[in-house]
Amino acid sequence: MATATPIHVTPRPDGKWQVIRGGGEKASAVTDTQAEAIEIAKGYSHNDGAQVIVHGRGGKIRKSW
């Protein structure tokens, strides 16, 4: 079985947050808060077992699971 592509929660230039698959070009979701984006990413991860990687405003990884 192939490993699921990681899911990233990253800031956008417009101040919003996005949920995007590693290597993806388009966001799966765009939210007003990081917390909302994390909840969406957790749902995607629960469905396919992908790793979630949360980035801070500066782009640095804050946490992953």
Long-range contacts (C-beta under 8 A, 24 or more apart in sequence): 4-48, 4-49, 4-50, 4-51, 5-50, 6-50, 6-51, 6-52, 6-53, 7-41, 7-44, 7-45, 7-50, 7-51, 7-52, 7-53, 8-41, 8-52, 8-53, 8-54, 8-55, 9-34, 9-37, 9-38, 9-41, 9-52, 9-53, 9-54, 9-55, 10-55, 10-59, 11-55, 11-56, 11-57, 11-59, 19-44, 21-50, 22-53
